[in-house]
Amino acid sequence: MSKTLDKKNNIDAQNSFKEKIVEAIKLVYDPEIPVDVYELGLIYEINIFPINNVHILMTLTSPACPSAEEIPGEIKTRIKELEGVNEVNVEVTFEPPYATEMMSEAARLELGFL
């Protein structure tokens, strides 16, 4: 097999793995909002490192969010349930601060922002 084909297969596998991570994240909801955290725009980055270590950089709707520990913990649990995942680190940041413009169009429609 050529190196180019190996590289393409590796990229395809990583994209497929990332899609599974996104689907797992979409199972997590802010208890006060009927939209999943991914569509809300709370996920800033999804990084996959060798041996399937996953790092999520996310925010919350507010620094005073009552679910500040619950939501990142549930995201970590959902991702850890995926086959092949080794370690999961969920980091919360407030830079940049959350704004409703970060929501997907579907989330804005669901919440009446469109």
N, CA, C and O atoms as a MOPAC input file, in Angstrom:
PM7 MOZYME 1SCF
protein

 N      0.84700 1    -1.17400 1     0.00000 1
 C      0.00000 1     0.00000 1     0.00000 1
 C      0.89300 1     1.23800 1     0.00000 1
 O      1.92000 1     1.26200 1     0.67900 1
 N      0.51500 1     2.24600 1    -0.74300 1
 C      1.33200 1     3.45600 1    -0.82100 1
 C      1.18800 1     4.29700 1     0.44300 1
 O      0.20600 1     4.18100 1     1.17700 1
 N      2.19700 1     5.15200 1     0.68500 1
 C      2.14700 1     6.04100 1     1.84800 1
 C      0.97300 1     7.01200 1     1.73500 1
 O      0.36000 1     7.36800 1     2.74200 1
 N      0.65900 1     7.43900 1     0.51000 1
 C     -0.45500 1     8.36500 1     0.30400 1
 C     -1.76900 1     7.71100 1     0.70800 1
 O     -2.60000 1     8.33800 1     1.36500 1
 N     -1.95800 1     6.45700 1     0.31800 1
 C     -3.17600 1     5.73300 1     0.66700 1
 C     -3.23900 1     5.48800 1     2.17000 1
 O     -4.30300 1     5.61900 1     2.77400 1
 N     -2.10800 1     5.13200 1     2.77900 1
 C     -2.06300 1     4.95300 1     4.23400 1
 C     -2.47400 1     6.23500 1     4.94600 1
 O     -3.24300 1     6.20600 1     5.90700 1
 N     -1.95400 1     7.35400 1     4.46700 1
 C     -2.25200 1     8.65000 1     5.08000 1
 C     -3.74100 1     8.96800 1     4.93800 1
 O     -4.37400 1     9.43500 1     5.88500 1
 N     -4.30400 1     8.70900 1     3.73400 1
 C     -5.72500 1     8.96200 1     3.50500 1
 C     -6.57700 1     8.08700 1     4.41200 1
 O     -7.54600 1     8.57000 1     4.99800 1
 N     -6.23600 1     6.81200 1     4.54000 1
 C     -6.98600 1     5.90800 1     5.41100 1
 C     -6.91700 1     6.36100 1     6.86400 1
 O     -7.90400 1     6.28000 1     7.59500 1
 N     -5.74400 1     6.83800 1     7.27900 1
 C     -5.56800 1     7.32300 1     8.64300 1
 C     -6.43200 1     8.56400 1     8.88900 1
 O     -7.06000 1     8.68400 1     9.94100 1
 N     -6.46400 1     9.48200 1     7.92600 1
 C     -7.29200 1    10.68700 1     8.04300 1
 C     -8.76800 1    10.30800 1     8.08100 1
 O     -9.52500 1    10.85100 1     8.88500 1
 N     -9.18500 1     9.37600 1     7.21300 1
 C    -10.57500 1     8.91700 1     7.20000 1
 C    -10.95400 1     8.30000 1     8.54400 1
 O    -12.03900 1     8.56300 1     9.06400 1
 N    -10.07000 1     7.48600 1     9.10300 1
 C    -10.33600 1     6.84700 1    10.39400 1
 C    -10.44700 1     7.89600 1    11.49700 1
 O    -11.32400 1     7.80500 1    12.35600 1
 N     -9.56400 1     8.88700 1    11.47500 1
 C     -9.60900 1     9.93300 1    12.49600 1
 C    -10.88900 1    10.76500 1    12.36400 1
 O    -11.49700 1    11.12500 1    13.37100 1
 N    -11.29800 1    11.07100 1    11.13200 1
 C    -12.54300 1    11.82000 1    10.92800 1
 C    -13.74600 1    11.02700 1    11.41800 1
 O    -14.65200 1    11.58900 1    12.03300 1
 N    -13.75900 1     9.72400 1    11.15000 1
 C    -14.83700 1     8.85900 1    11.61400 1
 C    -14.87500 1     8.81800 1    13.14000 1
 O    -15.94900 1     8.86100 1    13.74000 1
 N    -13.70100 1     8.73500 1    13.76500 1
 C    -13.60300 1     8.71500 1    15.22100 1
 C    -14.10000 1    10.04500 1    15.79600 1
 O    -14.80400 1    10.06400 1    16.80500 1
 N    -13.73700 1    11.13800 1    15.15900 1
 C    -14.17600 1    12.46300 1    15.62100 1
 C    -15.69700 1    12.58400 1    15.50900 1
 O    -16.33800 1    13.16000 1    16.38800 1
 N    -16.27700 1    12.04400 1    14.43400 1
 C    -17.73500 1    12.05900 1    14.27600 1
 C    -18.41000 1    11.30200 1    15.41500 1
 O    -19.45300 1    11.72900 1    15.91000 1
 N    -17.82500 1    10.18900 1    15.83300 1
 C    -18.38100 1     9.42100 1    16.95800 1
 C    -18.30600 1    10.23200 1    18.25100 1
 O    -19.22100 1    10.18500 1    19.07300 1
 N    -17.22200 1    10.96700 1    18.42300 1
 C    -17.07300 1    11.82200 1    19.60700 1
 C    -18.14500 1    12.91200 1    19.59500 1
 O    -18.77000 1    13.18200 1    20.62100 1
 N    -18.35600 1    13.53200 1    18.44300 1
 C    -19.38800 1    14.57200 1    18.32600 1
 C    -20.75700 1    13.98900 1    18.65700 1
 O    -21.53900 1    14.61200 1    19.37500 1
 N    -21.05200 1    12.80300 1    18.14000 1
 C    -22.34200 1    12.17000 1    18.42800 1
 C    -22.49500 1    11.90300 1    19.92600 1
 O    -23.58600 1    12.06700 1    20.47200 1
 N    -21.42000 1    11.49400 1    20.59200 1
 C    -21.46600 1    11.26700 1    22.04300 1
 C    -21.72200 1    12.58000 1    22.77800 1
 O    -22.51200 1    12.62300 1    23.72100 1
 N    -21.06200 1    13.64100 1    22.34900 1
 C    -21.25000 1    14.95600 1    22.97500 1
 C    -22.68800 1    15.43600 1    22.79000 1
 O    -23.24800 1    16.07900 1    23.67800 1
 N    -23.28300 1    15.12700 1    21.64300 1
 C    -24.65100 1    15.56900 1    21.36000 1
 C    -25.69000 1    14.89000 1    22.25800 1
 O    -26.86400 1    15.25600 1    22.22500 1
 N    -25.27200 1    13.91400 1    23.05100 1
 C    -26.17500 1    13.28100 1    24.01500 1
 C    -26.24100 1    14.05800 1    25.32800 1
 O    -27.02800 1    13.72200 1    26.21300 1
 N    -25.41400 1    15.09600 1    25.45200 1
 C    -25.32800 1    15.87600 1    26.68700 1
 C    -26.07800 1    17.19700 1    26.50500 1
 O    -25.86500 1    17.92800 1    25.53800 1
 N    -26.95500 1    17.47500 1    27.45900 1
 C    -27.76900 1    18.69000 1    27.41300 1
 C    -27.51900 1    19.53600 1    28.65200 1
 O    -27.26500 1    19.01500 1    29.73800 1
 N    -27.59700 1    20.84900 1    28.47100 1
 C    -27.65600 1    21.75200 1    29.61400 1
 C    -29.04400 1    21.53000 1    30.20700 1
 O    -30.03300 1    21.64800 1    29.48300 1
 N    -29.15400 1    21.21300 1    31.50200 1
 C    -30.46800 1    20.90600 1    32.08500 1
 C    -31.49700 1    22.03200 1    31.94600 1
 O    -32.69900 1    21.78200 1    32.02600 1
 N    -31.04000 1    23.25400 1    31.74100 1
 C    -31.96000 1    24.38700 1    31.65900 1
 C    -32.34300 1    24.74900 1    30.22900 1
 O    -33.19900 1    25.60700 1    30.01500 1
 N    -31.70700 1    24.09400 1    29.23800 1
 C    -31.91800 1    24.46000 1    27.83400 1
 C    -32.17000 1    23.18300 1    27.02800 1
 O    -31.39600 1    22.23200 1    27.14300 1
 N    -33.23600 1    23.13600 1    26.21400 1
 C    -33.57100 1    21.90700 1    25.48700 1
 C    -32.76100 1    21.68400 1    24.20600 1
 O    -33.29900 1    21.20700 1    23.20700 1
 N    -31.47600 1    22.02800 1    24.23500 1
 C    -30.59500 1    21.84600 1    23.07800 1
 C    -29.29600 1    21.24000 1    23.58900 1
 O    -28.82200 1    21.60700 1    24.66500 1
 N    -28.70900 1    20.30600 1    22.82100 1
 C    -27.46700 1    19.67700 1    23.27700 1
 C    -26.30800 1    20.67200 1    23.29000 1
 O    -26.34600 1    21.69600 1    22.60700 1
 N    -25.28000 1    20.35800 1    24.07500 1
 C    -24.16700 1    21.28900 1    24.28500 1
 C    -23.36300 1    21.55100 1    23.01400 1
 O    -22.76700 1    22.61900 1    22.87400 1
 N    -23.33800 1    20.59600 1    22.09100 1
 C    -22.61300 1    20.80200 1    20.83100 1
 C    -23.32900 1    21.85400 1    19.98500 1
 O    -22.70300 1    22.79600 1    19.49800 1
 N    -24.63400 1    21.69300 1    19.81300 1
 C    -25.41100 1    22.64600 1    19.01500 1
 C    -25.48300 1    24.01500 1    19.69300 1
 O    -25.61900 1    25.03600 1    19.01800 1
 N    -25.39100 1    24.03700 1    21.02800 1
 C    -25.36400 1    25.31500 1    21.74700 1
 C    -24.08800 1    26.09900 1    21.46500 1
 O    -24.02900 1    27.30500 1    21.70300 1
 N    -23.06800 1    25.41000 1    20.95700 1
 C    -21.80000 1    26.07900 1    20.66900 1
 C    -20.85800 1    26.10100 1    21.85900 1
 O    -19.93700 1    26.91600 1    21.91100 1
 N    -21.08500 1    25.20300 1    22.82100 1
 C    -20.23600 1    25.17400 1    24.01700 1
 C    -18.91100 1    24.45600 1    23.78900 1
 O    -17.99600 1    24.58000 1    24.60400 1
 N    -18.79400 1    23.70800 1    22.69600 1
 C    -17.56800 1    22.96500 1    22.41100 1
 C    -16.69500 1    23.80300 1    21.48300 1
 O    -17.06700 1    24.06800 1    20.33900 1
 N    -15.54000 1    24.21500 1    21.97900 1
 C    -14.61400 1    25.02900 1    21.18600 1
 C    -13.66200 1    24.17100 1    20.36500 1
 O    -13.39500 1    24.48500 1    19.20500 1
 N    -13.14600 1    23.09400 1    20.94800 1
 C    -12.17600 1    22.24300 1    20.24300 1
 C    -12.36700 1    20.78500 1    20.63200 1
 O    -12.72700 1    20.46200 1    21.76400 1
 N    -12.11500 1    19.91300 1    19.65700 1
 C    -12.02400 1    18.47400 1    19.89400 1
 C    -10.68400 1    18.04800 1    19.32400 1
 O    -10.47000 1    18.11300 1    18.11400 1
 N     -9.78800 1    17.61400 1    20.18500 1
 C     -8.45800 1    17.17700 1    19.75000 1
 C     -8.27600 1    15.70800 1    20.08600 1
 O     -8.57200 1    15.26400 1    21.19500 1
 N     -7.78000 1    14.96400 1    19.10300 1
 C     -7.49800 1    13.54100 1    19.29500 1
 C     -6.00100 1    13.35500 1    19.14500 1
 O     -5.41400 1    13.72000 1    18.12600 1
 N     -5.39400 1    12.78600 1    20.16400 1
 C     -3.95600 1    12.57100 1    20.17000 1
 C     -3.65800 1    11.08200 1    19.99300 1
 O     -4.56200 1    10.25400 1    20.11100 1
 N     -2.39200 1    10.73200 1    19.71100 1
 C     -2.04000 1     9.31400 1    19.54800 1
 C     -2.57900 1     8.46500 1    20.70100 1
 O     -2.75300 1     8.93800 1    21.82400 1
 N     -2.82600 1     7.24300 1    20.39400 1
 C     -3.45500 1     6.23400 1    21.26000 1
 C     -4.82200 1     6.68800 1    21.77100 1
 O     -5.24700 1     6.32600 1    22.86800 1
 N     -5.50000 1     7.49100 1    20.94300 1
 C     -6.88500 1     7.90000 1    21.18700 1
 C     -7.12500 1     8.60600 1    22.51300 1
 O     -8.13600 1     8.37600 1    23.17700 1
 N     -6.19200 1     9.46300 1    22.89000 1
 C     -6.43800 1    10.37800 1    23.99600 1
 C     -7.22200 1    11.55300 1    23.42600 1
 O     -6.86600 1    12.08800 1    22.37600 1
 N     -8.28000 1    11.95300 1    24.10800 1
 C     -9.17500 1    12.99600 1    23.61100 1
 C     -9.13200 1    14.19100 1    24.56000 1
 O     -9.22400 1    14.04000 1    25.77800 1
 N     -8.99100 1    15.38100 1    23.97800 1
 C     -9.02800 1    16.61800 1    24.75600 1
 C    -10.14400 1    17.49000 1    24.20300 1
 O    -10.18200 1    17.79200 1    23.01000 1
 N    -11.05300 1    17.89100 1    25.08700 1
 C    -12.16200 1    18.75800 1    24.72000 1
 C    -11.94800 1    20.10500 1    25.40000 1
 O    -11.72500 1    20.16800 1    26.60900 1
 N    -12.01500 1    21.17400 1    24.62500 1
 C    -11.98900 1    22.52500 1    25.17500 1
 C    -13.39600 1    23.07700 1    25.00600 1
 O    -13.92300 1    23.13600 1    23.89500 1
 N    -13.99300 1    23.47800 1    26.11100 1
 C    -15.38900 1    23.91100 1    26.06900 1
 C    -15.60900 1    25.10300 1    26.98400 1
 O    -14.72900 1    25.49800 1    27.75000 1
 N    -16.78600 1    25.65400 1    26.88600 1
 C    -17.19700 1    26.72000 1    27.78300 1
 C    -18.56200 1    26.37000 1    28.34500 1
 O    -19.12800 1    25.32600 1    28.02200 1
 N    -19.07500 1    27.23100 1    29.17200 1
 C    -20.42600 1    27.10600 1    29.70700 1
 C    -21.16200 1    28.39600 1    29.36400 1
 O    -20.53800 1    29.38800 1    28.98800 1
 N    -22.47300 1    28.38300 1    29.49000 1
 C    -23.23900 1    29.56900 1    29.12700 1
 C    -22.92400 1    30.75000 1    30.03300 1
 O    -23.14600 1    31.90100 1    29.65900 1
 N    -22.40400 1    30.46200 1    31.23100 1
 C    -22.03900 1    31.52600 1    32.16700 1
 C    -21.07200 1    30.96300 1    33.20100 1
 O    -21.15000 1    29.77800 1    33.52600 1
 N    -20.16200 1    31.78300 1    33.72600 1
 C    -19.26200 1    31.29900 1    34.77600 1
 C    -20.01700 1    30.83600 1    36.02700 1
 O    -19.49700 1    30.03900 1    36.80800 1
 N    -21.23400 1    31.33200 1    36.21500 1
 C    -22.03700 1    30.94800 1    37.37700 1
 C    -23.01100 1    29.81100 1    37.05200 1
 O    -23.96800 1    29.58600 1    37.79200 1
 N    -22.77600 1    29.10600 1    35.96900 1
 C    -23.65600 1    28.01200 1    35.53800 1
 C    -23.81300 1    26.98600 1    36.66100 1
 O    -22.81400 1    26.46800 1    37.16100 1
 N    -25.05700 1    26.68200 1    37.06700 1
 C    -25.25700 1    25.71400 1    38.14500 1
 C    -24.82600 1    24.28800 1    37.77600 1
 O    -24.66500 1    23.44200 1    38.65600 1
 N    -24.64200 1    24.02400 1    36.49500 1
 C    -24.22300 1    22.69400 1    36.04000 1
 C    -22.74300 1    22.66000 1    35.67200 1
 O    -22.32700 1    21.82800 1    34.86600 1
 N    -21.94900 1    23.54800 1    36.24800 1
 C    -20.53600 1    23.70900 1    35.88200 1
 C    -19.71300 1    22.44000 1    36.04900 1
 O    -18.74700 1    22.24700 1    35.31000 1
 N    -20.05500 1    21.57400 1    36.98400 1
 C    -19.32300 1    20.31400 1    37.14300 1
 C    -20.03000 1    19.17100 1    36.43600 1
 O    -19.38500 1    18.25800 1    35.92000 1
 N    -21.34500 1    19.22100 1    36.41300 1
 C    -22.14100 1    18.14200 1    35.83300 1
 C    -21.91900 1    17.99000 1    34.32800 1
 O    -21.70500 1    16.87700 1    33.84800 1
 N    -21.96700 1    19.08600 1    33.58400 1
 C    -21.87500 1    19.01400 1    32.12200 1
 C    -20.51600 1    18.48100 1    31.66000 1
 O    -20.49300 1    17.52900 1    30.88000 1
 N    -19.37600 1    19.04400 1    32.10100 1
 C    -18.08700 1    18.47500 1    31.67400 1
 C    -17.92300 1    17.00800 1    32.09200 1
 O    -17.35000 1    16.21100 1    31.34900 1
 N    -18.41800 1    16.66000 1    33.26300 1
 C    -18.33000 1    15.27000 1    33.71900 1
 C    -19.12600 1    14.32500 1    32.84600 1
 O    -18.67500 1    13.22000 1    32.54500 1
 N    -20.31500 1    14.75600 1    32.43600 1
 C    -21.13600 1    13.91700 1    31.56400 1
 C    -20.50700 1    13.78500 1    30.17900 1
 O    -20.55800 1    12.71200 1    29.57700 1
 N    -19.91400 1    14.86600 1    29.66900 1
 C    -19.22200 1    14.79300 1    28.37800 1
 C    -18.09700 1    13.76700 1    28.46400 1
 O    -17.95600 1    12.92200 1    27.57900 1
 N    -17.30600 1    13.83700 1    29.51700 1
 C    -16.19700 1    12.89400 1    29.70400 1
 C    -16.71400 1    11.45800 1    29.75100 1
 O    -16.14800 1    10.57200 1    29.11000 1
 N    -17.78000 1    11.22700 1    30.50300 1
 C    -18.35700 1     9.88100 1    30.62000 1
 C    -18.83800 1     9.36900 1    29.27000 1
 O    -18.56400 1     8.22400 1    28.90900 1
 N    -19.54900 1    10.20200 1    28.52200 1
 C    -20.07500 1     9.78300 1    27.21000 1
 C    -18.95000 1     9.41900 1    26.24300 1
 O    -19.05200 1     8.43300 1    25.51300 1
 N    -17.88400 1    10.21000 1    26.23700 1
 C    -16.76600 1     9.93000 1    25.32700 1
 C    -16.02600 1     8.67500 1    25.76900 1
 O    -15.62200 1     7.87400 1    24.92600 1
 N    -15.84000 1     8.48600 1    27.07800 1
 C    -15.13800 1     7.29800 1    27.58900 1
 C    -15.87400 1     6.01100 1    27.22000 1
 O    -15.25700 1     4.94900 1    27.13500 1
 N    -17.18500 1     6.09800 1    27.00100 1
 C    -17.97800 1     4.92400 1    26.63100 1
 C    -17.69000 1     4.44800 1    25.20800 1
 O    -18.02600 1     3.31700 1    24.85600 1
 N    -17.07200 1     5.29700 1    24.39000 1
 C    -16.78100 1     4.92600 1    23.00600 1
 C    -15.64800 1     3.90800 1    22.95100 1
 O    -14.66400 1     4.00900 1    23.68400 1
 N    -15.80700 1     2.93400 1    22.07500 1
 C    -14.77400 1     1.91300 1    21.89800 1
 C    -13.48500 1     2.55000 1    21.38900 1
 O    -13.50000 1     3.34700 1    20.45000 1
 N    -12.38500 1     2.19300 1    22.01400 1
 C    -11.08100 1     2.65300 1    21.56300 1
 C    -10.56700 1     3.90500 1    22.24100 1
 O     -9.40600 1     4.27100 1    22.06000 1
 N    -11.41200 1     4.57600 1    23.02300 1
 C    -10.96700 1     5.79300 1    23.70500 1
 C    -10.08500 1     5.40700 1    24.88300 1
 O    -10.42500 1     4.52000 1    25.66600 1
 N     -8.96200 1     6.07700 1    24.99600 1
 C     -8.03600 1     5.82300 1    26.09300 1
 C     -8.30800 1     6.79200 1    27.23900 1
 O     -8.95400 1     6.42400 1    28.22100 1
 N     -7.82900 1     8.00900 1    27.12300 1
 C     -8.02200 1     9.03000 1    28.15800 1
 C     -8.87000 1    10.16800 1    27.60700 1
 O     -8.83800 1    10.45100 1    26.40900 1
 N     -9.62800 1    10.82000 1    28.48400 1
 C    -10.43300 1    11.97900 1    28.09400 1
 C    -10.15900 1    13.10300 1    29.08100 1
 O    -10.22100 1    12.91100 1    30.29600 1
 N     -9.85900 1    14.26900 1    28.54500 1
 C     -9.66900 1    15.45900 1    29.36100 1
 C    -10.63800 1    16.52100 1    28.85700 1
 O    -10.63900 1    16.85900 1    27.67300 1
 N    -11.45800 1    17.04300 1    29.75600 1
 C    -12.39400 1    18.10700 1    29.40000 1
 C    -11.95900 1    19.36200 1    30.14800 1
 O    -11.96900 1    19.40900 1    31.37800 1
 N    -11.57800 1    20.37100 1    29.37900 1
 C    -11.11100 1    21.63400 1    29.95100 1
 C    -12.15800 1    22.71600 1    29.70800 1
 O    -12.62800 1    22.89700 1    28.58500 1
 N    -12.51700 1    23.42800 1    30.76800 1
 C    -13.49100 1    24.51200 1    30.66100 1
 C    -12.75200 1    25.84100 1    30.64500 1
 O    -11.86200 1    26.08500 1    31.46000 1
 N    -13.13700 1    26.69600 1    29.70500 1
 C    -12.56400 1    28.03500 1    29.59600 1
 C    -13.69100 1    29.04600 1    29.41200 1
 O    -14.78800 1    28.69600 1    28.97600 1
 N    -13.41800 1    30.26000 1    29.73600 1
 C    -14.38700 1    31.32500 1    29.48800 1
 C    -13.81500 1    32.37600 1    28.54100 1
 O    -14.29600 1    33.50700 1    28.47700 1
 N    -12.77700 1    31.97500 1    27.80900 1
 C    -12.16400 1    32.83100 1    26.79500 1
 C    -12.21800 1    32.11700 1    25.45600 1
 O    -11.57400 1    31.07500 1    25.33600 1
 N    -12.90700 1    32.57000 1    24.47500 1
 C    -13.74900 1    33.75200 1    24.52700 1
 C    -15.03000 1    33.46500 1    25.30700 1
 O    -15.44400 1    32.31100 1    25.41800 1
 N    -15.65600 1    34.50900 1    25.84800 1
 C    -16.90700 1    34.30600 1    26.57700 1
 C    -17.99600 1    33.78600 1    25.64000 1
 O    -18.00800 1    34.08700 1    24.44600 1
 N    -18.89900 1    33.00600 1    26.20400 1
 C    -19.99800 1    32.45000 1    25.42200 1
 C    -20.94100 1    33.56000 1    24.94700 1
 O    -21.20800 1    34.52200 1    25.66700 1
 N    -21.42900 1    33.40100 1    23.73100 1
 C    -22.43800 1    34.30200 1    23.16700 1
 C    -23.40900 1    33.46300 1    22.34500 1
 O    -23.02400 1    32.43300 1    21.79000 1
 N    -24.64400 1    33.88900 1    22.26600 1
 C    -25.65500 1    33.11200 1    21.53500 1
 C    -25.31400 1    32.95200 1    20.05700 1
 O    -25.84700 1    32.06100 1    19.39700 1
 N    -24.43700 1    33.79700 1    19.53100 1
 C    -24.01400 1    33.67000 1    18.13500 1
 C    -23.23100 1    32.37700 1    17.89900 1
 O    -23.04800 1    31.96900 1    16.75300 1
 N    -22.77300 1    31.73700 1    18.96200 1
 C    -22.01600 1    30.49000 1    18.84000 1
 C    -22.92800 1    29.29400 1    18.58100 1
 O    -22.45200 1    28.22600 1    18.19500 1
 N    -24.22000 1    29.46100 1    18.78800 1
 C    -25.17600 1    28.37100 1    18.56400 1
 C    -25.27300 1    28.04200 1    17.08500 1
 O    -25.07100 1    28.89800 1    16.22500 1
 N    -25.58600 1    26.78700 1    16.80900 1
 C    -25.86400 1    26.39800 1    15.42800 1
 C    -27.19500 1    27.02000 1    15.01500 1
 O    -27.97700 1    27.46300 1    15.85600 1
 N    -27.43300 1    27.04300 1    13.73000 1
 C    -28.70200 1    27.56900 1    13.22900 1
 C    -29.87300 1    26.75700 1    13.77600 1
 O    -30.91700 1    27.31900 1    14.10700 1
 N    -29.70400 1    25.43900 1    13.87200 1
 C    -30.76300 1    24.57400 1    14.40300 1
 C    -31.08200 1    24.93100 1    15.85700 1
 O    -32.24800 1    24.95800 1    16.25100 1
 N    -30.04600 1    25.20500 1    16.65100 1
 C    -30.25500 1    25.57200 1    18.05600 1
 C    -30.96700 1    26.91700 1    18.15700 1
 O    -31.88000 1    27.08300 1    18.96700 1
 N    -30.54900 1    27.87400 1    17.33400 1
 C    -31.20000 1    29.19300 1    17.35800 1
 C    -32.67400 1    29.07800 1    16.98300 1
 O    -33.52900 1    29.74500 1    17.56700 1
 N    -32.95800 1    28.23200 1    16.00900 1
 C    -34.34300 1    28.01900 1    15.59200 1
 C    -35.13800 1    27.37600 1    16.72900 1
 O    -36.24400 1    27.81800 1    17.04100 1
 N    -34.58100 1    26.33900 1    17.34700 1
 C    -35.23700 1    25.62800 1    18.45200 1
 C    -35.55400 1    26.56700 1    19.61800 1
 O    -36.59900 1    26.44400 1    20.25600 1
 N    -34.64700 1    27.50100 1    19.88800 1
 C    -34.80700 1    28.39100 1    21.03800 1
 C    -35.48200 1    29.71800 1    20.68800 1
 O    -35.62400 1    30.59300 1    21.54100 1
 N    -35.89700 1    29.85900 1    19.42400 1
 C    -36.62900 1    31.05100 1    19.02100 1
 C    -35.77100 1    32.27400 1    18.75400 1
 O    -36.25900 1    33.40200 1    18.82000 1
 N    -34.48400 1    32.05900 1    18.45000 1
 C    -33.60400 1    33.18100 1    18.12700 1
 C    -33.64400 1    33.53400 1    16.64400 1
 O    -33.04800 1    34.53100 1    16.23400 1
 N    -34.33300 1    32.73600 1    15.83300 1
 C    -34.44800 1    33.01900 1    14.38600 1
 C    -35.88100 1    33.34200 1    14.03400 1
 O    -36.18600 1    33.60900 1    12.87200 1

